[in-house]
């Protein structure tokens, strides 16, 4: 009976795969399902409907979804690469993939997303942070703060960058850099003890 199982038209796009032990729903991680009728009932179930990947990259005309500019401004993107490629994700929260626009809208109303949005604006280092080595980096369509002293960091908000500069590793590296700069310039050095 398993050998006679065949994927029906459109099932692969809905997350169904054929394995040696039967049909599997990759979306819900259900299987093996060994009859077409049971798989049809599963695809019609509320559980599958909630999880079904209906929000795919607009490049796929079969499942095209128009992503509103308002959501793009809030960090929602179609993933470019990796296992989430073509699926809706939140670049701000590193969350997703989201099955549909309703799930995205629910996410952007959530406490964590709202907190990260609030912390993100404005992303300009204060004079104190700039003096501590924090710089604004703009990559493609992404902006973040980085530490030039530690040569690390991808801080998405001012608070995280501030905490970094207060950390032990940053303070030690800043002191080492300052000592090296002073030695190169013949600046103040500790006087030898007598």
Beta strands, then each sheet from edge to edge (+ up, - down):
strand 1: 16-19
strand 2: 22-25
strand 3: 30-33
strand 4: 76-78
strand 5: 88-90
strand 6: 95-98
strand 7: 134-139
strand 8: 142-147
strand 9: 152-155
sheet 1: 1+ 2- 3+
sheet 2: 4+ 5- 6+
sheet 3: 7+ 8- 9+
end
